[in-house]
Amino acid sequence: MALFGFVGVGNMGYPLLKAALRTFGKDEVVYTSATMESKKAIAKETGIPYSEDNKSVAEQCKYLVLAVKPQTFPEVLDQIKEVVTKDHVIISLAVGITIATIKESLSQSVRVVRAMPNTPALVSQGMTGISFSDDLYNDNERQIIDQFFSSFGKYDVFGENLMNAVSAASGSSPAYVYIFIEALADSVVSYGIPRDKAYKLVAQTLLGAATMVLETGEHPGILKDKVCSPGGTTIAAVKALEEHGFRNAIMKATDACFAKSEQMSGIGKSNL
């Protein structure tokens, strides 16, 4: 029996599967995907034969990663409920699908780890929020779970009541960052900087600024102030950002993300 099974190997499941292969080895990973094209492509790349269906994946693993969209969850859970046991650990990546909803569909004895990773996992720089069901996990299980989530970036543990907020903070926000990178690069391209160099300048600057926050432990406001010399160019730019509602736009975006996650929580429960 393999350690990890993946149901769904799309934009989020794929980098996690790759990380599991690197960390635990080919013999410890099984998977299936929604399309034959995807199954064959991953089999060719990894050298691991695909499983025919979701049920067979569940039968072959202990840690079952459900990397499918929330709207397909009812169907997937129905397909695996007869073979999932109390020895399984279900790792759910679906936005808005609660631990209670999964247990109601499978079994109250099933252990569930609800997780919200993000796409930078593809380059081992992901940030994941996880929440454990109120069940017993032995030391070895905790160690395996730690190894898995550490294999594609960093993670932190949250109460489940905060998981929709985690989605707003890190799950969806890479998209906002990409928009920022594109917009800033576009603006300096208009001044004559070649586009490839503009993207490099902006992306590396964001990476460096984020590293400063993580490694210095200083408040972002203090780090911002250190860049803003009195009467200088940066404070003029910050003033313009404030005039055009930069902070408010970000907060409104997270409000919309959080509200959608809350809505999907209700829909997910009613569908199961």
CORKA-V870915 format. One record per residue. RES is the residue in three letters. PSI is psi in degrees with one decimal (none if undefined). Layout:
res/psi
RES/PSI
RES/PSI
This chain:
res/psi
MET/136.8
ALA/158.8
LEU/-51.9
PHE/136.4
GLY/138.1
PHE/122.5
VAL/105.0
GLY/120.8
VAL/57.1
GLY/-145.6
ASN/-30.3
MET/-38.9
GLY/-35.4
TYR/-52.7
PRO/-29.8
LEU/-38.0
LEU/-43.9
LYS/-40.1
ALA/-40.0
ALA/-38.0
LEU/-44.9
ARG/-38.2
THR/-40.2
PHE/-16.0
GLY/161.2
LYS/-34.0
ASP/-11.7
GLU/12.1
VAL/130.6
VAL/160.2
TYR/163.3
THR/161.6
SER/168.6
ALA/-30.3
THR/150.9
MET/-34.9
GLU/-45.3
SER/-42.9
LYS/-48.3
LYS/-37.7
ALA/-43.7
ILE/-37.0
ALA/-41.6
LYS/-39.9
GLU/-40.9
THR/-21.8
GLY/9.6
ILE/124.8
PRO/143.1
TYR/154.5
SER/150.6
GLU/-39.2
ASP/175.8
ASN/-39.4
LYS/-42.7
SER/-33.1
VAL/-46.0
ALA/-35.2
GLU/-20.1
GLN/2.6
CYS/168.5
LYS/-45.5
TYR/110.1
LEU/111.5
VAL/115.3
LEU/97.1
ALA/54.9
VAL/161.9
LYS/149.5
PRO/-35.3
GLN/-18.3
THR/-2.4
PHE/-46.0
PRO/-44.5
GLU/-44.8
VAL/-45.9
LEU/-37.0
ASP/-35.6
GLN/-29.2
ILE/-7.0
LYS/-26.2
GLU/-17.0
VAL/-12.0
VAL/134.8
THR/177.6
LYS/-14.7
ASP/-16.0
HIS/154.5
VAL/117.2
ILE/125.5
ILE/108.6
SER/131.1
LEU/5.8
ALA/129.9
VAL/131.8
GLY/-8.9
ILE/115.8
THR/161.9
ILE/-42.6
ALA/-39.2
THR/-42.3
ILE/-43.4
LYS/-38.4
GLU/-32.6
SER/-35.5
LEU/-73.8
SER/145.8
GLN/-18.4
SER/-8.5
VAL/132.5
ARG/138.3
VAL/130.8
VAL/112.6
ARG/127.7
ALA/146.3
MET/89.4
PRO/-178.0
ASN/167.6
THR/-23.3
PRO/-5.6
ALA/-26.9
LEU/-27.7
VAL/26.2
SER/29.9
GLN/29.4
GLY/161.5
MET/122.5
THR/134.3
GLY/134.3
ILE/153.1
SER/130.9
PHE/142.7
SER/159.6
ASP/64.2
ASP/171.7
LEU/131.0
TYR/127.5
ASN/173.1
ASP/-39.8
ASN/-40.6
GLU/-42.4
ARG/-38.6
GLN/-43.3
ILE/-43.0
ILE/-41.7
ASP/-45.4
GLN/-42.1
PHE/-52.8
PHE/-22.8
SER/-15.1
SER/-14.7
PHE/22.0
GLY/-140.8
LYS/161.0
TYR/162.3
ASP/155.9
VAL/135.7
PHE/155.7
GLY/146.6
GLU/-26.7
ASN/-13.1
LEU/-0.2
MET/-33.2
ASN/-31.5
ALA/-35.9
VAL/-40.7
SER/-40.8
ALA/-35.2
ALA/-42.3
SER/-27.3
GLY/-47.9
SER/-22.1
SER/-22.0
PRO/-32.7
ALA/-39.3
TYR/-39.3
VAL/-40.6
TYR/-37.9
ILE/-42.5
PHE/-45.4
ILE/-45.8
GLU/-44.5
ALA/-44.2
LEU/-39.7
ALA/-43.0
ASP/-41.3
SER/-39.6
VAL/-22.8
VAL/-35.4
SER/-18.5
TYR/-3.6
GLY/-3.9
ILE/132.7
PRO/145.5
ARG/-43.1
ASP/-37.9
LYS/-33.3
ALA/-46.4
TYR/-39.7
LYS/-45.2
LEU/-47.9
VAL/-46.9
ALA/-43.7
GLN/-35.2
THR/-42.7
LEU/-42.2
LEU/-44.7
GLY/-42.3
ALA/-41.7
ALA/-39.9
THR/-37.7
MET/-44.3
VAL/-45.7
LEU/-38.9
GLU/-28.6
THR/-27.4
GLY/5.2
GLU/151.7
HIS/137.9
PRO/-33.9
GLY/-37.6
ILE/-43.6
LEU/-38.5
LYS/-44.6
ASP/-32.1
LYS/-22.5
VAL/-23.7
CYS/87.8
SER/144.4
PRO/129.1
GLY/14.1
GLY/-174.0
THR/-37.9
THR/-43.3
ILE/-30.3
ALA/-40.3
ALA/-41.5
VAL/-40.8
LYS/-42.3
ALA/-39.8
LEU/-43.7
GLU/-40.0
GLU/-29.9
HIS/11.2
GLY/34.3
PHE/-52.9
ARG/-43.8
ASN/-37.5
ALA/-41.2
ILE/-44.8
MET/-38.5
LYS/-37.0
ALA/-44.5
THR/-34.1
ASP/-43.5
ALA/-40.9
CYS/-46.4
PHE/-43.9
ALA/-40.9
LYS/-38.9
SER/-42.4
GLU/-40.8
GLN/-42.8
MET/-29.0
SER/-43.4
GLY/-40.9
ILE/-43.2
GLY/-40.6
LYS/-39.0
SER/-21.8
ASN/-12.0
LEU/none
